Amino acid sequence: MMKNWLAAGAVALTVGMTSTIAQAQTTTIPGEQVGLAVGAPLPEGIYAINTFTYRRADAPSSAINPNTGLNAGALDTAVNIPVLVWSTPFVPFGGRVELLVAPPTVFAFTRNGAGRGNKDISINVGTFVGGIWAFDLGNNFGVSLLGGAYLNDLNGDRGSLVSVNGPTATPVLPQLSSNTYRMGVAASYTGDGWNITGNLTANIYDSPGRFGGRVGAVLGPQYLSDSLNFDLTATKKFGNFEIGPIAYGTYNFDIGQFSAAAGNRGRFAVGGLIGYDFKVFTVQAYVARDVVTSATYTTAFGRTRDNYSTDGWLRLIVPLYSPAPVAAAVPTPLVRKY
């Protein structure tokens, strides 16, 4: 059962979005699929999954991003990802077709002290629609292919705010100025209680993008960098408990001065995961800390420092429906007359 739920969560978390307001530019959140058997086919049924992540950077409230000149601190970010997954009965060429839909939401929470403006915000991310084609290769190995899109052009709350001091609009999430086209490939080994999984996810944009509204430089063009995320898992199950190390990162291809990812090539974080199988649902929690980052900030003394981040995650996986197993035929007794 745990293996099935791991696969369910893997499908659901293909819909995450970035938790970095100020710096990272990928739409798919790095680390959204760690701890999950992303390559394993999901048994037929319907599943509900919710994942929440909270991120805090090291930069203090007075810090400045040297690449943009904007404030780089006093801001925590979070993402909530509710998902509905239908693992269909269709298995063309031996691969299970799995369809999913989800409307992620991103939050920002200021850490400004007394005497400074404070404002918490939430932004609805473009609804993700997509599918996975997952294959069981035998001997507890599986692979999957993913395709889909975040429909940012159809959503409101697309990451641009109007200033209270004038008509200027500010793109809080510039990547939402374009639909995001997502492709992925994953491989998993799930034998003997292990979950050893590697996953690559690409985000492709219509660059430059533009927000709807008044004409202005801040509404567009927005130059967006294609990006690549990688999630790694090596956990082991002991009874109902699960534990093990995880790691994840992101790589931005365009970090030029006009890019939304200007000066930020990416990050890599490592951490640990614990989980528990309650039979009717599964809970996982994990924490990770950057060990490499290209994000920086300038201190009040003019020194440039690496802006490391710490992420906390909580995941709930609930199977809603599975078809009743087909009853085995009762053999008809053979009667002989002598």
N, C-alpha and C positions, 0 to 999 in steps of 0.2 A: 504493500500500500504506500509506503513512504516513497518508493521509487516512482510510483504513479504521480504522487503529489509534487515531487520534485520536477517532473516533466511538465505538469500543469503550471507551476510557477514560472518555469522557463518560458513557456509560451506567453504568459501574461506580461512578463516584464520586458517583452520586446517593445513596450509602448512608453517607456520612461522618457523623461526629458531632463535637460541640464539643470543642476542645482546651483550653478554659479551665475549670479546676476552680472557681476562686473567684469569677469575675465574669460572664463572658458566659453567656447563658442559652439561646441557640439550640441545638437538638440537631444540626442539620446544620452541619458545620464551614464557616465562611466561607473561601472560596478553594479548596475541594475540586475545583472543575471548571475553574479557570483553566488555560490551555494546551491545552484540549481543544475539539474542534469539537462542542459539545454539541447543536447543532441539526441536524447531519448524520445522515441515516439510516445505520445500521450494516448492512453486508452480512450475508447469512444465514450463521450459524455459531455456534460456542461459543468464548468468550473467558474467560481468567483474568487478573485485574488485581489488583495490590497497590499500595497507596499508604500511605506513612508520612510523618507530619509531626511536627516537634519544635518546641516554642514556649518562649521564655524572655521573661519580663517584666523591666522595669528595676528594679522595687522591690527593695531590699535585704532581708535576712532579718529586720531589725528593723521593717520597715514595717507599718503598720496601715491597713486599709481603713476610711475614715471613715464609710462608709455602713452597715457591719455591725459595726465594732469588732473584727473578726477579723484575724488575721495575713494580710498581703497579699503577702509575699515568701517567699523560701527555697523556692520551688516551681517546677519545670519540668514541663511536661506534654507528652504525646505521644499520637498516635492511630495505630493500624494498621488498615487496611481491606482485608481480602481479599474478593474478589468473584468470583462465577461468573455469566456472562451468556449467555443464549440469545437470539440474534437469529433469530426464527422466520421461516418462509416466508410468514406471513400478512401481507397488505398491504391491509386493508380501506380503501376509498376512496383508495387510493394511498399510504397511510401504513404504514410498517413497524412491526410489533408486536415489542417487545423486552422480555423478561422477565429479572428479576435477583433474586438473593438474596445477602445478606452479613451476617456477624456481626462488627461492629467491636469493637475493644477500646481503652479509654483507659488511659493510664499517668500516674502522678504520681511525680516524683523530688524529694526534698527537697534543699536546699542548706544545711542547718543545719551550723554549725561545731561544733568539739569542745565537749563539755559539754552539748549539747542533743540531745534525742531525734531520731532519724532513722528514717524509715519510708517505703519505696517501696510503692506499691499499684498494682493493676490491677483494672479493672472491666469486665465483659462488658456491652456495650450491647445493647439489644433488637434482635434480628435484623431487618434490613430486608427487606421483600418489596414488590415493586412492578413497574411497567412503564412503558415509554415508547412513544409513538405519534409517529413521526418521518416527515417529508415532505420529499422532494426537489422544490423548486419550479422547478428548472432554472436554467441560467446560474450554477451553483456556489452557489446559495442554498438553505438548508434551515431548517426550523423543527421544533420538537418540543414535545410536551406530556408532562408527567410526573405520575404519581400513585402513592402508596404509603404505607406506615406502618412506623415502628419499633415492634416489638411488645414494648415495655418491660414490660407487665403480665404477659407469659408467661415472662420471663427471670429467672434468679437474678442475684446480684451487681448489683443495680439501684441502686447508688450511695448506700447508707446504711450507715454503720459504727457499731459498738458501741464505746463508750469503755471503756478498760481500768480506768478509775477509778470506774465506776459503770454503772447500767443505761441511761444516756442514749444515744440513738442520734443520729448526726450525718449529715444529708443532704449528702454530698459533691457529688453531681450531682442537684439537686432536679428537673431536667427529666425524669429517668427515673422519677419517681413517676406519670407518665401516658404512655400511648401517644402517639407523635408522628405526626401526619398531615401528610404532605408533598405539596405541589403545586408545579409549576414550569413555566416556559415559557422557551424559548431560541431564538436565531436565529444562524446562522453563514454566513459567506462563506468559501469554501475554494479560490478560483481562483488560478492562477499561483503556487502555493506559499504563499499567505497563509492564515492562520487568524485571522479577525476575528469574535469571538463575544461576545455579551452574554447573560447568563443571570440570571433572577430565580427565587428559591426561597422559598416560604412554609412556615413551621412553625406548625401549629395544635395546641393542647393541650386536654385535658379539665381545665380549671382550675376549682376547686382540685383538686390530685391528692394521693394519699396512698400512702406505702410500707406494705407488709404488715408485720405485727409488733405489738409492744406499743403500746398507745394512748399517745400523747404528742404534745406540740406539735411536736416536731422530725420526727415521722413524717407529720404532716399536720394540717390542710390545708397544702399547698404551693401558693402562688399563682404561676402560671406565665404569662409574657408571650408572646403570639403574636409572631412575628418574621419579618423579611424579609431575605434575603441577596442580594447581587448580585456576580457574577463577571464580569470583563472581560479580554479577551485580544486582542493584536494582534501575532502572531508571523509570521515569514517563514522559509521553508525554503530553504537553499542546499545543493543536493546532498542528502547524508544528514543534514546539520546543520540545526538549527532554533534561532532566537534571537528574542527580542523582549520588550517590556514587558508586565506583567500588573498587575492591581489587583483588589481585592475589599474587601467590607465587610459589616456587619450592622447592622440597626436593630431595637431592641426597642420595642414599642408601650406596654407598661405598666412604668414604672420607679418606681412608688409604693413606699412604705416596706415594704409587705407582699409585694412582688413578689420572685421569685428574681433578677430583674434590677434590683433596687433601686439607683437612682442611676446606672445604666449604660445610656445611650441607645444606645451602639454604638461602632463603630470603623471606620476605613478605612485600608487598607494598600496600598502600591505596591512593585513590585519588578521583577525580571527573570527570564527563563526561558531555559534551554538544553536541547537535546535531541539525540538521535542515533538514527537508524534503522539497526539492525543486520540488517534484513531478516527474521530469524526472531523478533525481539522489538524493542521500542522502549523507551528509557529517557528520562525527563525529570527535570530537577531545577530548582527555583526557590527564591528567597529573597525575602521581602517584609518591610517594616518599616512600623509604624504611622506615619501622618502626622497622623491625627486620632483621638482617643480620649476617651471620657468616663469611663474607669476612672481612679481616683485612689488615692493612698496618702499617709499622713502620716509624715513623717520623725521621727527621734528628737528633733529640735528643734521639733516641732509644726507644721512647714510642710506644706502640701498640694501635691502634685505630680501631674502627669499620669503615669499608669503605662503608658508605651508598651511594645509587645512586638515581638519579631523572630521570624519563622517560617521554618523550613527544611523543604523538601519533597523527597521522592524517589518516583518513580512507575515501575512496570514493567508493560508491557502485552504479553501473550503470547496470540496466537490459537491455540486448541487444535484446532479442526476447522472446515473449510468444505467444503460439498458440491462434488464434482467437477464441473467445467464440462461442460455438455452438448456432445458432439462435433457439429460441423457436419455436416449430411448431405452425402454425396459425390454430386455431380450425375451422373445417368445419361447417358452419351454418346448423342447423337442419331445414329442410323445411318440413312442413306438408301440406297436402291437405285435406280439409274438404269437 
